Amino acid sequence: MSVSPCRVAVVGAGLMAREHLRAFGDVPGVALVGVHSRTRARAEALAAEFEVPVVTGSVEELYEKSAADVVVVAVSELSAADVSRACFDFPWTVLLEKPPGYNLRVAEEIRAAASAAGRRVLVGLNRRFYSSTRAVLDGLGAQDGTRFVLAQDQQDPQAALAAGKPEEVVENWMYANSIHVVDYLRLFCRGAVTKVTPVVRWRGVGSGLVVAQVEFDSGDTGLYQGTWDGPGPWAVSVSTPQKRWELRPLEQASVQVRGERRAEPIEPDGVDTTFKPGFRRQAEAVVEAAQGRPSDAVSLDDAVETMRLIAAIFGVD
């Protein structure tokens, strides 16, 4: 049975929009059909680079002229809510760049709007699609026993401000940037979160360390360690009775077997060096979801659950 081509449009004309076009353009059966941005010149330049036939001045015009099956929303954090709601007026599958709302309240409002409109909405948590992440998930599938996951995060709000991020976004930086590391707790630990216990409480931007234990109904345990305004890694380790995996940096995996002192590296595959890591597999998963096929694309509901966990860890809303 043949599958109809999937038509993909993008809202936004920055770096992330470009990376999405690169990734989707490589998926067999995908046609890149439209770009919309508030800055017309940037949209036209991006469309010319990828030979996209339609550039529009509004989301409505983008849908009408492109007849897209998928729209990727790659706009700033403070613009995401309004652009998302505009996209929910039309029956395409929506892929939102992370975070789905610059804080939990906004994310819940976006989810409520999507639900009211009856739209399929996905979120770009691309680290779930790293070859390193997949290698750990594949290995875990063969392991019995409980899991302990240590997620180490590092954030520099001053660097974010210097890079031009608005103060309102930086005040909620745990949602905008820590979401990837916290999401690994839900990805590698099984079941639902039952308890979050602060070990070192969050005292606001510039407060240094935040640590919390996260318990799951499967018996798995996670520990989140966030270092703010100081040196630290983005790293995740997963320990079972027989094997231990580590992602450090997140794009590179290694595995240590019980009884051995050394961890052996797991080679990443070429797709994560050709494209922004995770984007190519994520694009394929989004196309599968849009076409009604089995897919592990990340739903908006799933992403909001990770944001709820962030809120519990940091004691914010």
C-alpha positions, 0 to 999 in steps of 0.5 A, a space after each residue: 500500500 503506497 503512502 501519499 507524500 507528506 507536505 511540510 511547512 515551517 513558521 519561522 526563518 531562524 536557525 532552528 527552522 533551517 535545521 528542520 527544513 534540512 531534516 524533513 527534506 531528507 525524509 523520503 516522500 516529503 515535500 517542503 511546501 511553505 515558509 512563513 515568518 514575520 520577517 519576509 526577507 528572511 523567509 524568502 532567503 530560507 525558501 530560496 535555499 531549500 527551493 520551497 515554493 510558497 512564502 506567505 505573510 500569515 499562518 492562514 495564507 500558509 495553510 491555504 497556499 501550501 496545503 501542508 500536512 505538517 507545520 513546524 513552529 520554530 519561533 521565539 519562546 514568547 511568540 510560541 503561544 500566539 503562533 500555536 493558537 493560529 496554527 490550531 485553526 487548521 487541520 495539519 499536524 503541528 510540531 512545536 519546538 521546545 519548550 511548549 510554552 515558556 512556563 508550565 502555565 502557558 504550556 497548559 494553556 497551549 495544550 487546552 487550546 489544542 485539545 479544544 481544536 482537536 489537533 494533533 500536536 507534537 513537541 521537538 524533544 530531539 534528544 530522545 532521537 539521538 543515536 546515543 539515546 536509542 542505544 541506551 534504550 535498546 540496551 535497557 530493553 534486555 535488562 531486568 531489575 530496577 534502574 537508577 538514573 542520574 541527570 546532571 544539568 548546567 545552566 548559565 542565565 547570564 549567558 542566556 541574557 547576553 545571547 539576547 534571551 528576554 528576561 521573562 524567558 531566562 526567569 523560566 530557563 528551567 523550562 526552556 533549556 533544562 527540559 532536555 535533561 529532566 526529560 531523560 528521567 521520564 524516558 529512562 525510568 519506567 512508569 509514572 512519577 509518584 514522589 519528588 523530594 527536594 534535596 537542595 531546594 531551588 532558591 531562584 536564578 543565581 542560587 547555585 545548586 538544585 537537587 531532587 530525588 524522583 521516584 516512579 511507581 515501577 520502583 525506578 529512581 531518578 536524581 536530578 542535579 542542576 548547577 546554575 552559574 557554575 561549571 558542570 556537565 550535561 550528562 545522564 547515567 543509567 545504572 542497572 544490576 548488570 550494566 551502566 550506561 553514560 551519556 557525556 556529552 549527551 550525543 555520545 554513549 558508553 556502556 560498562 558491564 558488571 565485573 569490568 572497570 572500563 566503559 566501552 564507547 558506543 559509536 554514534 551513527 552518521 545521521 547525527 553528524 550529518 544533521 543536527 543530532 536527533 532531527 532526522 529521526 525526529 522528522 521521520 517520526 513526525 511524518 509517521 504520526 501525521 500519516 497515521 502510522 505507528 510513531 514515537 514522536 513526542 506528543 504535547 501531552 508527554 512534553 507537558 508531563 515533563 514540564 510538570 516534573 520540572 515544576 515539581 523539582 524546582 518548586 515553581 509553576 
